[in-house]
Amino acid sequence: MQVWGYAIVSVLIVSVVSLVGIVALLLHRQWFDTLPLVLVSFSAGTLFGDALIHLLPEAFQTLGMGLAASLWVMLGILGFFVLEQFIRWRHCHLPPTEAHPHPMVATNLFGDGVHNFIDGLVIGASYLVSIPIGIATTMAIVFHEIPQELGDFGVLLHGGMSVSQALLCNFLTALTAIAGMILSLTVGTHVLHYADIMVPIAAGGFLYIAGTDLIPALHQEVGRSNAFLQLTAMILGFGVMVLLKIWSR
């Protein structure tokens, strides 16, 4: 019951993050242009940190240092590649512009729903391993969701929705995380080694998102001041995962 309690609270937090678009309406334009870069950098640090500090060590401890764990990690990378190629052509975290287009509204909502469902699966599986692993993974997903939901909010407004419609649609797609979490915990209690396999797959997925989506997005912004800001935010994100590791001992 403790695992279910933590997991439910976690996916509810992830779902509430979908309403972060409200913040965008309150920000000055200059802050709105800068904030996504900082959030994406911090998100990259937390995803890399969770994969390298929490998930991969857990996978190698459970499955050993042989080929099995590495193959599951690779499956996670390939799986996220396939999802992006066939479900959502670009997993983006920056606001849409003419020079930086996004998928259409319907495609965006469907892709976001699938993405949040997978987040729920990962959160559920991580809590089956341990509470600290679940908390670390939830934090990495939350920090990743913030810039993504800002981008999605911009897509929906750009597609002709009103503010209230955009917030409601974002929130409804976020609720698929709850379904993913319930399925993950249900399957995990009946399928042997389910969590052991999901952990390296999640690590591969986090490495894929951070390495192929977040870092390239940061390269679009040049200049020493931007680079320093991005590096600082990334180090802070990685540092949060280090602190969680120390706290969980």
SVG drawing of the C-alpha trace seen along z (x, -y; Angstrom):
<svg xmlns="http://www.w3.org/2000/svg" viewBox="-12 -41 43 55">
<polyline fill="none" stroke="black" stroke-width="0.4" points="0.0,0.0 2.9,-2.3 4.1,-1.8 0.7,-2.6 0.4,-5.7 3.7,-7.1 3.0,-6.2 -0.5,-7.8 0.8,-11.1 3.7,-11.1 1.4,-10.8 -1.0,-13.4 2.0,-15.8 3.0,-15.0 -0.6,-15.6 -0.8,-19.0 2.4,-20.1 0.4,-20.2 -1.2,-23.4 2.1,-25.2 1.0,-27.1 -0.7,-29.5 2.7,-30.6 3.6,-31.5 0.8,-34.0 2.1,-35.8 5.7,-36.1 7.3,-39.0 8.2,-38.2 11.9,-38.4 11.6,-35.9 9.4,-33.6 12.1,-33.5 14.8,-32.6 13.0,-30.3 12.6,-27.3 16.3,-27.2 17.0,-27.1 14.3,-24.5 15.5,-22.3 19.1,-22.4 18.0,-21.5 15.8,-18.7 18.7,-17.3 20.8,-17.2 18.1,-15.4 17.4,-12.8 21.1,-12.1 21.5,-12.0 18.6,-9.7 19.7,-7.3 23.4,-7.2 23.2,-7.6 20.0,-5.7 18.6,-3.5 21.7,-2.0 23.5,-1.1 20.2,0.6 20.0,2.4 23.5,3.7 23.1,4.7 20.0,6.7 20.9,8.1 24.7,8.2 27.4,6.5 26.9,8.8 25.1,8.4 21.5,8.6 21.3,5.2 23.0,3.4 20.5,5.0 17.5,3.8 19.0,0.3 19.5,0.4 15.9,1.6 14.8,-1.5 16.7,-3.8 15.3,-2.1 11.8,-2.0 11.8,-5.8 13.2,-6.3 10.4,-4.2 7.8,-6.1 9.1,-9.5 9.3,-8.4 5.8,-6.9 3.7,-8.8 5.2,-12.2 7.7,-13.5 9.4,-15.9 9.6,-15.7 10.2,-19.4 10.4,-21.7 10.7,-25.1 7.8,-27.4 6.7,-27.2 7.7,-29.8 7.7,-30.1 11.3,-29.0 10.7,-26.3 7.4,-24.5 5.6,-21.9 3.2,-19.1 -0.5,-19.8 -2.7,-20.1 -4.3,-16.6 -0.9,-14.9 0.5,-16.8 -2.3,-15.8 -2.1,-12.1 1.7,-12.0 1.6,-13.8 -1.0,-11.3 1.2,-8.4 4.2,-10.0 2.5,-10.6 1.2,-7.0 4.8,-5.8 5.8,-8.2 3.2,-6.5 4.5,-3.1 8.1,-4.2 7.0,-5.7 5.0,-2.6 8.0,-0.3 10.5,-2.5 8.5,-2.4 8.3,1.4 12.1,1.3 12.3,-1.0 10.8,-4.2 14.1,-6.3 14.3,-5.1 10.7,-6.0 11.1,-9.5 14.2,-10.2 12.5,-9.0 9.4,-11.1 11.5,-14.2 13.4,-13.6 10.0,-13.2 8.5,-16.3 11.4,-18.5 11.3,-17.2 7.5,-17.8 7.7,-21.5 9.4,-22.7 7.6,-20.1 4.2,-21.3 5.1,-24.9 5.9,-24.0 2.7,-21.9 0.7,-24.9 2.2,-27.1 1.4,-24.5 -2.3,-24.4 -2.6,-28.2 -0.8,-28.4 -3.3,-25.9 -6.2,-28.1 -7.3,-27.0 -8.4,-29.4 -6.4,-29.5 -9.0,-27.5 -9.2,-24.9 -5.4,-24.5 -5.1,-24.1 -8.0,-21.5 -6.6,-19.4 -3.1,-19.5 -4.5,-18.3 -6.6,-15.5 -3.7,-14.1 -1.6,-14.3 -4.1,-12.0 -3.0,-9.1 0.0,-8.9 -2.4,-7.6 -3.5,-4.7 0.1,-3.9 1.0,-3.8 -2.0,-1.5 -1.1,0.9 2.5,0.9 1.9,1.7 -0.8,4.3 1.4,6.1 4.5,5.8 2.8,7.7 2.0,10.6 4.9,10.7 8.3,11.9 11.2,9.6 8.9,6.9 10.5,4.1 14.0,5.5 13.5,5.2 11.7,1.8 14.5,0.1 17.2,0.4 14.5,-0.3 13.6,-3.5 17.3,-4.4 17.7,-4.0 14.7,-6.1 16.0,-8.9 19.4,-8.8 17.6,-9.0 15.5,-12.0 18.3,-13.9 20.8,-13.2 18.7,-13.5 16.0,-16.0 17.2,-18.2 20.9,-18.8 20.2,-19.5 17.5,-22.0 20.1,-23.8 22.5,-23.9 20.0,-26.1 20.8,-29.0 24.4,-30.3 26.4,-32.8 28.6,-32.5 26.0,-33.8 23.5,-31.3 26.1,-28.5 27.1,-29.4 23.4,-29.5 22.7,-26.2 25.8,-24.5 24.9,-25.9 21.3,-24.6 22.5,-21.2 25.0,-20.8 22.2,-21.8 19.9,-19.2 22.6,-16.5 23.4,-17.7 19.8,-17.1 20.1,-13.5 23.4,-13.2 21.9,-14.6 18.9,-12.2 21.4,-9.3 23.2,-10.4 19.9,-10.9 18.7,-7.4 21.6,-5.6"/>
</svg>
